[in-house]
Amino acid sequence: MRKIIHNLRQQPEEVRRHILHILTVICGVVLLVFWVYSLGSNIINSEMQAKIEEDLEPFSALKGNIIGGYQSIINSDLNLPE
């Protein structure tokens, strides 16, 4: 490990930046693969599916309120006397 670090320190800054970018992309891809794998196994679980549906209920109520408010505004505009 010391030889690798010593060798990297001897390289020009441009080469070190390229190595940094490559290692950053590789780490990002590895993390993405782990995340997708764990996400897939969590979604398959029936308990998790029930929890997801419970978590989405407030958003469906919010959506209903927004749509209802929009409809009431449109209907009130249509009923205005001319």
ABEGO torsion letter per residue (X at the ends): XAAAAAAAAABBAAAAAAAAAAAAAAAAAAAAAAAAAAAAAAAABAAAAAAAAAAAAAAAAAAAAAAAAAAAAAAAAAABBX
